[in-house]
Amino acid sequence: MEWLLIVVALLVLAVLLIKKVITLATAHSPTRLLRFLPQFSQFRIYIGVPLEEPARWTRLTGADARRKLITLGKQSVALSQVRAFLVAAKSGEVITAMRPFAPLPKGIHTDDDDLVKTRAGLTRSMLAAGQQFVRVSFTRNPEDATCAIHLQNISTEPITVLQYGCYQPDGDRYTLATNTGDFFSNEDFHRWYRLTQDHLAPAQQVSDPRAPWVSGRLWAFFCRSASGIEFIGGAVMENEDDRFNK
């Protein structure tokens, strides 16, 4: 009789464990987004991009629920590729989310502060895709702790800067470290980098002539190519000795 009770207890424990695994898998599955796609225009839906390692939010612009496809700008991607999303009511209140992180999109808010990671984080590997599109470099001012930040389009198509920001080292990642705690906007970029048209033309370079120099700080630019590809371009401020010792 005793062994029978042990077997029953083990079976109950196994069932509870399976239910927990299924619940966790469902909570982190992009298929939860599927029921919102037929009426996506009735909600404010954001997808974390780049898709492989989300670091910023971009708003959903189209959806095909039957084929499980979503549209981000001009790019069509499979729902299964989504790693993070937010669904909010028109008021901005978050209804459901998968792996949310801060900063949230402007006007989006949630009462559950524990739901959201404290800051958006980047790794150097997340900048790899951007190396074929843009080059970020610095010219240090020897007279004070400032520098010029340069962004050059090295691709063959126009590039739009969606937002940008500076990051500080945080273990094996970099965390957002702007003075506002949020990204600088497209409008900020046009003003500080003196860009007079909507996009950065092929071979064009623009500069912020006077930015603070902080060794080890990462400057990252979230961009979109004319063909709809979203990527992150960036570089770390490094002293000559830092580069030599690597």
N, C-alpha and C positions, 0 to 999 in steps of 0.2 A: 504493500500500500504506500509505503514511504517513497519508493522509487517512482510510483505513478504520480504522486504530488509534485515531485521534482520535475518530471517530464512536462506536466501541465504548466508549471510555473515557467519553465524554459520556453514553451510554446507561446504563452502569453507575452513574455518579454520579447520574443522574436517578432510577434505581430506588432507590438508597440514600436519597436525599432524600425520596422519596415514602413509603418505609417509616418514616422518622423522623417525618414529619408525621403519619402514621396512628397511630404509637405515642403521640405527644404528644397527639393528639386523643382517643385512647382513655383516656389517663391522666386527662384533664380532662373526661370525659363522665360524667354522672350515671347512664347506663345500666349502668355497672359495679356499681351498687347493686342492679340488678334481680335478680341471682341470689340475693341474700340475703333478698329480700322474702317468698318463700313460708314461710320459717322465721324471720321477723324476731324472734320472741320468744326464739329460742335465742341471740341476740346482743344486744349493747348498741349500738344504732344511734342516732346523733345527727345532726341536720341543722343547718346554720348558718342563723340567722335574724337580721334580716329576710332574706327570700329574695333580694331584689335586691342587697343589700350586707351579707353576713353579718358579725355582730359578737359573737354569743353562740351557745351550743349549746342545742338543745332536743331531748329524746328522742322518737324515733319511737313513736307510740302505736297505729298501725294501718297496714295496707298491703293493696293489691289489685294483685298482680303482673300479673294478666291485663290489667287496664285501665291499668296503670302509674300508679297513684295511691297517695299516702301520706297518712297522717293525723297532724297535729300538733295535739295538744289536741283541739279540736272542729272544726278546719279541715282540709278535704280539698284537697290540691294535686297538680298533675301532676308526675311525676318529672322532666320536662324543665325545671321551674322551679328545681330544686335547683342551687345554686352551690358548696356545700361540704358534705361529709359525713364522718363517722367510723363505721367498723364495728369493734367490739372484741369480743373473746371475753368470756365471763362473768367471767373473771379481771381484765378491764380492759385487757389487752394489745391494742393497735391491730393489726387484721388488714389493713385497707386504708382509704384515705382519699382525699379530693379536696379540694385547697386547704385543708389544716388550719391552724388558728391557735391561739395560746395566749391565755388560759388554757384548757387542756383541761377537760372536765367532771370533776367530782370522782370519783376512783377510776380514771380512764382514764390510761394511760401508754404511752410508746413508747421503744424503745431508740435510735431514730434522731432525735437532737436537731435535725438539719438539716432534718428533715421539716416542722417546725412553725415558723411565724413567731414571733418573740420575744414580741410583745404584740398584743392585740386593738386595732384602731384604729377611730376614728370620724371622720366629716366632718360639718360643719354640715348638709349636705343630707340626711344620714341621719336627722336629727331632724324633718324636715318633716312626715312622716305623724303624728307624735305630737302636733302642735300642735292637732289637732282633739279630742284626748282629755284631755290634761293640760297644766297650766301650772306651770312651775318658776320661782321667783323667790327673791330674797335680801333680807334686811334686815341691813344692816351695823351692827355695834356701833361707835360712834365712839370708845369708850374703849380698845379693844384690837383686835388683828388677828383678830377673830372675827366671825361672822355667824350668822343663822338661815337655814336653807334650807327653803323652803316648797314643798310639792307639792299642787296642787289638781286634783281631777277636774272637768273642765269639759264632760264628755260626759253622755249620758243613761243610761249603763249602768255597773254596777259595774266597777272596775278593780283588778286584782291586780298588785302589784309583785313580779316574779320575782327580780330582783337589781339592784344599782346600784353605781355607783362614780364616782370622780373621774378626770379625764383632764388631761394637760398638753399644751400645743401642741408639735407635732412636724412642722414644715414646713406642708404643707397639710392635715395630719391631726391628730388628738389621740390620744395613746397612754395606756393605763391607768397610773395613777400612785397607786394606793392603797398604804398602808404595808405591806400583806401581799403585794402583787403579784397579788392575786386580787380578784374581785368581792365586795361585801358581799351577804349572803344575804337571803332573804325574812324569816328570823327576825331578822336584824340590823335590817332596816327596821322591823319591828313594835316592836322594843325602842327604837331611837333616835328613831323618829318617833311613838312612843306610840300606835300604832294598836291598838285593842282588838278589832276584828273581822277576818275573813279578807280583806276587800276594802275599797277606798276607794269610798264611796257617791257618787252624783252630787252635785256642788256641795261635797262635803266637802274640807277642807284640813287637812293635818297638817304638822308642822314638826319639824326637828331644831334645837333652840334654840341650840346652841353648836357651830359647826363652824369650822374655820380659814378665814380669808379670804385667798385667793391670786388676785390679779387675773390674768385670762386663763385660769383653770382652768375646765374644763367638768365639770358634774355631770350624769350621764346615768342614767335609770331605764328598765330593760327591763321592759315591762309586757304584760299580756294583758287584753283586754276580755272581758266576760261572753259575747260572741258568738264568741270564739275568735281575734280579731285580735291579733297580736303587733306591738308597735311600740316605739320608743324616744322617750322624752320627756326634754328636757334644756335647759339654758341655761348660758351662759358668765358667770362673774363678771367684771363690767366696772366700772371707775371711771366717774364722771360724765364726766370728760374724754375717756375712751375712746369713750363713746357719742357725745359731741358731735363728735368728729373724724371719725366715720365718714361 
